Amino acid sequence: MDRKVAIYGASGHGKVVADIARAVGYEALFVDDGDNEYPTFDEFVKTYGSSIPVALGVGENRTREKIYRQLLENGFEVITLIHPGASVSESASIEEGVVVMPGAVVNVDACIGIGAIVNSGAVIEHDCQLEHFVHISPNVALGGNVRVGRSTHIGIGSSVIQGIHIGKHCIIGAGAAVIEDIEDYSVAVGVPTKVIKRRDG
């Protein structure tokens, strides 16, 4: 195993991303700006420059986007990681910085935007469109032709029926059933979902 990848983020999510990296043949190194034993981004750059590709190991959407932009500005390659136990259609489009976790399914003609997370056991059905920095939690099911706006987080175990459009920067609560479109910056929960508040831009 002579290929190295840096996982930016050493929390629980980062550890899962590192496990995927190892499963596809990388040696995983951690970078983290928190108070721990891992090198900070500045320390990592001093040691390696931008010679090692980086995978995004942070689950929070806005933070992950900020890190992605920082990496690009410093000349890093940001890679996509797909676990060998995921099922991804050959016709699916997956952009850079995406992580697809074990047991996930990405079906025909689905499009996954930059820096998105498709978590363990999630199902992204045919023709779905996930915009940049979306987080699809474990065991979420998106019916065919669902659109999910930029930086939206869909909570664990939620279901979205076919053809629904969820706006950008939304939060969909755990176990929700989404049967109507959701506007930008909404927080929606329940079965079926109801919007309970708006988020700040």
N, C-alpha and C positions, 0 to 999 in steps of 0.2 A: 504494500500500500504506500505508494510514493506521491500520490496526488494529495495536496493539502487544500482545505477550504476553511475560511474563518467564518464562524457563526457569530453574528453581531447580536448579542443578547444571550445571557447565561441563566435565565430563569427557567421555570418548568417548560415553557414553550420552546425556548432555545435548546433545551436538552432533547426534546423530541425531534427538532430539526437536525441536531447533531447526529441522532440515531439514524435518521434517514440518510444523511450524508455518508455515514459509515456503511450502511446497507448497499449503497451504490459505489463503494470503493474509494471513498475519501478518508484521509486522516483529518479529523475535525479539531480545530483550535477555537477557543472562545475569545471574544472581545466584548468587554462590558464596561460601561462608564459608572457602574455602581460601586459600592463599598465592598469589594470582594478580592479574591486572589488573582483575578484575571486582568490582563493588560487593558488599559483604556485605549480608546481609538488612537489618541496621539502617541501613546507608547507603542502600539502595534505598528503604526506608520513608521516610527523611528527604526524599528527592527526590520520590517519587511518591505517598506515602501508600499507600492500598490501591486506587488508581484503575485499576491495570492488572491484568488477570487473569494467573494464574500456571499454568504447566504443570509437572508433576513430572519433573525430569531426572536423577534419581538411581536407579540400578539396584538398590542394596541394599535389601531389603524393610523392615527395621526402621527404617533411617534415613529412607526415603521416608515411612513412616507418621508418624514424628516431625515431619518437615517439613510434612506435610499438616495435622497438628493445630496446628502453629505458625501456619500460614497462616490456618486457620479462626479461631483465637483473635485474629488481627489483622485480621479482616474482609475477607480476600481471597476472590475468586472463583477456584476451582480448576477448570480446564477439562479436557475430554477432547479428545484429538487423534487423528484417524484418517487415515492416509495415503490419498490418492486411489487408490493402487495396491493397497489391501487390499480384500477382498471380505467384506462384513458383511451378513448377512441382515436384512431389515426386521423380522423377528420377534425378533431377538436383543436382549437387554437389556444396556445398557452404562452403568455408573454414572460419577460424576464422577471426574476425575483419571486416567482410563485412557489409555494410549497403545497404539494398534494400528499396527504398522509395515508397511512395504511387503511385499506378497506374502502377508500373513497372510490366513487364512480363518476367519471366525467364522460358523458355520452356524446353521440354524434353531433357535430357542428356546434358544440358549445364553445364559447369564447371566454377565456379567463384573462383579466387584465393584469397589468403590472403589479407585483407585490401582493397579490391576493393570497389568501389562505383557504384551502379546501381541507377541512379537518377530518379526523378519523371517522370513517363510516358515512360521510356525507354523500348524497346523491345529487349530482347536477345533471338534469335530464337534457334531452336533445334541444339544441337551438337556444339554450340559455345564454345570457350575456351578463357577465360579472365585470363591472368597471374596476378601475385601479384601486388597490388597497382595501378591497372588501375582505371581510372575515366571515367565513361560513363555519360555524361551530360543529362539533361532533354530532353525527346522526341527524343532521338537517336533511330534509328532502325538498328539492326544488322541482316542481313539475316542468313539463316542456315549455320552452319559449318564455321563461321568466326573465325579467331584467332587474338587476340589482345595481343601484347607483353607487358612485364613488364613496369609498370609506364607510360603507354601511356594515354593521355587525348584526348577523342573524344568530340568535341564541340557540343553545344546545337543544336538540330534539324538536326544533320547529319544523312546520310543514307549510309550503307555499303552493297553492294550486296553479295549474297551467295558465300561462298568459298574463300573470300579474306583473305590474311594474312597481318596484319599491324604489323610492327616491334616494338621493345621496345623503350621506351623513345621518342615516337613521339607525336606531337601535330597535331590534325586534326581540322581545323577551323570550326566555326559555320556554319551550313547550307550546309556543304560539301556533295558531292556525290562521294563516293569512289568506283571505278569500276576496279581498278588495285591494285596489291600488293604495299605496301609502305615499304621502307627499314627502318632499325633502325635509330633513331636519326633524323628523317625527320620532317619538318614542311610543311604541305600540306593544301591547301585551294582550294575552288572553285567547280564549277559544269561543267564537272567532275574535280576532284582534280588534282592539279599539285603541285609538290614539289617546294617550293620557297627558302628553305634554309636548312642547316643541323644544328642540335643542338650540343653543346659541350657534351662530355661524362661525 
